[in-house]
Amino acid sequence: MSFSAITKEELARLSNQKACCELSELAALIRMDGTLQISTNQQYTLNVMTESAPVARKIYRLAKDVLKRPLEIVVRRKLRLRKNNSYLVKIYLRGLEDLKNIGLVDEEGQIYPGIAPNLIKKRCDQKAYLRGAFLAGGSMNNPEGTYHLEIVSNDPEHAKALCQLINRFKLGAKVSMRKHWYVIYLKESEHIVDFLGFMGAHHALLEFENARVLKDVRNQVNRLVNCETANLDKIVDAAVRQLENIQYIQEKTGLQALPDTLRNMAELRLQYPDASLKELGEMLRPKVGKSGVNHRMRKIDEFAERMRGQRWEL
């Protein structure tokens, strides 16, 4: 089961205690996944489609508690490509007044642009509405991969309103267009954690945090290993260069051409080709620090380069 499905199953099990929150969550579910059917005898029917059984049960329960109208669930089995079943919740309304109550239409019977203000007056209503929107059209990546949470809508005004509502919680949501759909998305892991928290997906939040911590630790270890590898490569390259220069001087003039301090340094490097600068400094008498050893090695390199034709002074 995907992380999105686990999160939605947890959210679908939540039970709102306040009637206002139940109304807001149901309104979001209907707005995102519902269609309105009007028969010749002016019978209004809301058809809400989902592929999630837990979400279908929640729609049924919320509609029963909030609207108190006749309901029906139709299961449609998909045999092709082993796709999931789809669930159709049919809500039989008594008239236009029911549509006004759930914020779908205004006083004139026109589809309400965006989100009706009465649905998001309180902070708890705002969270409930976003929970319903995520249950209907939301998804998120597994936190072990890239961080990405999104809600998809086919209505530009509603998408814009959703984005603004999310940003009331200072989560940095943005809207982009994907084909003919409008995608409201979050990419920062901290914002996704906050979003999961105020929706009520606390178990999913903990799983997300655990995965994020493990991922951060793994990345930190990789960075340290890469850094150590790079440092070792630099040390090896420097040691090889020093040996080549010392051997060049030895072949051309002999090490006696070097001042005593540099000759002693060169002889130690030839004797201990794998030693670090610090270890070489410990072997000298008197001992010399790492920076002092490095300075002498640079002088030896300069001496070799001068012998190769460059005018460097020792």
Phi, psi and omega in degrees: 000135182290162179297324177299315182295320178297317180296316180293324179296320177295315180295325180292336180278344181295142179242117179285139178270333184263138179296325181295323179290320178298319178298314182296316181294317178296319180300320179293318179299317180291318181297324183279317189242005187258155171230150181255129178244128179241120182277174181295333179264024177062033174273123181267130177228126174265125177251116182246118186253138175208156176259006181251121178297316177300321179292321178299318179296322180292318178301315180300313183294316180297316180297322179294318182286320187274309187270332180054047179241161178301140184229160178205140175245128178245125179262124178250119183271129178257117183266334183284134176058022178054039178287161180291158173294157172245151185236126180249117176261118180257124181245116183268109184270161179269339180173191184295334183298323178297321179294325177293320182298326181263014172072021180276327180229157178271190183295336180268003179083011178270148178302129184286124178286137179074222183240129180298131184303326183293343181277342186228037180291313184262162179297320180294326178293321179297317179294319180295320180296317179293326176297315178297320179296320179292319178300325184278316188225019184261160174200162177208151179287156170299130185296346177289342176260223178280152179274119181198124174233138182214157172231128185253133179225152176262004183246114183298321180293319179291321178298317179297318180294321177298316180299315179296322179294316178299321183283353169296337178265010177058053183251001175065036179289150178225161179241135173226163180255132178233106187058243181254019182245155178249123188248119173264125188222155173236140181237340180280131183299322180296322179291322178295319178300314179297319180297314177299322182294311183283343172286337180104010180271070188287323177293317177297322178300315180296318178297318179298314181297317178300314180296321181294318179296313179300319180295318180296318178297316180298317179295321179295317178298317179298320179297317180296317179297316179297321179295315179298318179298317179297319179295319178297319178299318179296319180296316180296315180300317180295317180297318179297315180297317180297317179297317180299317180292318179296316179296325178295314179298317181299320182289322187277313185230347188086154184289346179294347177287345180273150171302158186305315183297323180283326179296316178300320180295317181295320180295322177295319180296321177295323182284327181233076185293337183263358184286150177279168178300321179296317180294322177296319179297325179293333183279338181289153176234113358289162181297150180232142179288170182301318181294324178294318178297317180298321179298317180294322179296322178296322178296321178295318178300317180295321178298316180295320179294323178295323178292332179280000175122354180270146182267082177249139178267141180279000000 
